[in-house]
Amino acid sequence: MGECLNPNVGIGDIPCGVGGRGGKSRERAWVYTEGKMRLPQLLILSDVRLQWSRFLALAALVVVAAPLFAQPPTAPQPPTKGGRGKPEDTEVWTPEPKIVTPGAANTAAPSDAIVLFDGKNLDEWVSNRDKTPAKWIVADGVLTVSKVRGVGNIETKRSFRNYQLHLEYKIPENVTGASQERGNSGVFLASTGPGDDGYELQILDSYNNKTYVNGQAGSIYKQGIPLANPSRKPGEWQSYDVVWTAPVFNPDGSVKTPAYVTVFFNGVLVQNHFELIGQTLYIGKPFYKKYDTAPIKLQAHGDPSPPISFRNIWVRELN
């Protein structure tokens, strides 16, 4: 039989002569040819073109919208050629976190906490350099950094894996300097070696003190830009409350799960389960170095500004 192509028949109408109404049917109809029912190829091609046009329009919308919702990187990548690079290679200056006014309350140690400094002595601390008794200054219930040459950083006698940490610090009211040379210190959430080896939560005077934003107070140094800047004025006590989840390593030293950190700065969330990409470095690209447990370290920074002070330091193990 030949094809029955009735121009009055709609897409998918019943075949000519089927159902007693033939080519005049306004029902859904088919075309009958060579003993088989099929859709007209022209109509199929038209429908495919329509669907393809819709797909392309949707794809274009996704491409345009994606940058609007993507989280920007927190730090530039250091140069891949030519040696070690420069400190400026990993500095980010904009956008600056919004300024937030913090509340007034601080937090006392809970019953299950290990008190690391209660204003009396440094029994829980040693020199990071040679593990001898720590030589920072304790007076009037306060621990002050010693910037005497050769004293250096201090760290806890105990080592920790996962924990909750509370500490308070004060930038001197008479602080001097600018940018990174103004009240600089740091708390290393895991000290993995001498000097500045480890994972640093930055301490700095960030009250009206412009610097690169991945190096201001509340930053995970050169990795995590703080979500806000709740810094108090120099001369006022400030607090960090930290939840640290240590990295886990495979037997060959590769990373099984990375480190994560949550930080409240003066009661304001500034790091929200932030994933670290390795140790925090002054110059170069971060990398992981296998460890199991590690001390907590406080930094004696070499900047020329007056030394900062600490009080009320305690930790709760979360293993």
PEVEN-V984900 format. One record per backbone hydrogen bond with DSSP energy under -1.0 kcal/mol. NH is the residue of the N-H (numbers start at 1). CO is the residue of the C=O. Records with the same first field share a line. If there is no record, write none. Layout:
NH = CO  CO
This chain:
9 = 6
13 = 10
14 = 28  29
18 = 15
24 = 21
25 = 22
29 = 13
31 = 38
33 = 36
34 = 1
36 = 33
38 = 31
44 = 40
45 = 41
46 = 42
47 = 43
48 = 44
49 = 45
50 = 46
51 = 47
52 = 48
53 = 49
54 = 50
55 = 51
56 = 52
57 = 53
58 = 54
59 = 55
60 = 56
61 = 57
62 = 58
63 = 59
64 = 60
65 = 61
66 = 62
68 = 65
69 = 66
70 = 66
89 = 86
90 = 87
91 = 88
100 = 229
113 = 110
114 = 315
116 = 313
117 = 313
125 = 122
126 = 155
127 = 132
128 = 153
131 = 127
134 = 125
137 = 144
139 = 142
142 = 139
143 = 310
144 = 137
145 = 308
151 = 148
154 = 298
155 = 126
156 = 296
157 = 124
160 = 294
163 = 244
164 = 316
165 = 242
166 = 314
167 = 240
168 = 311
169 = 238
170 = 309
175 = 172
181 = 178
185 = 203
187 = 201
188 = 297
189 = 199
191 = 295
197 = 194
199 = 190
201 = 187
202 = 219
203 = 185
205 = 182
206 = 204
213 = 92
214 = 92
215 = 212
218 = 202
219 = 216
220 = 224
221 = 200
222 = 214
223 = 220
224 = 220
227 = 270
229 = 98
235 = 171
236 = 233
238 = 169
240 = 167
241 = 264
242 = 165
243 = 262
244 = 163
245 = 260
248 = 257
250 = 254
253 = 250
256 = 248
257 = 248
260 = 245
261 = 274
262 = 243
263 = 271
264 = 241
265 = 268
266 = 239
268 = 265
270 = 263
271 = 263
274 = 261
276 = 259
279 = 287
280 = 198
294 = 160
297 = 188
298 = 154
299 = 186
309 = 170
310 = 143
311 = 168
313 = 117
314 = 166
315 = 114
316 = 164
318 = 162
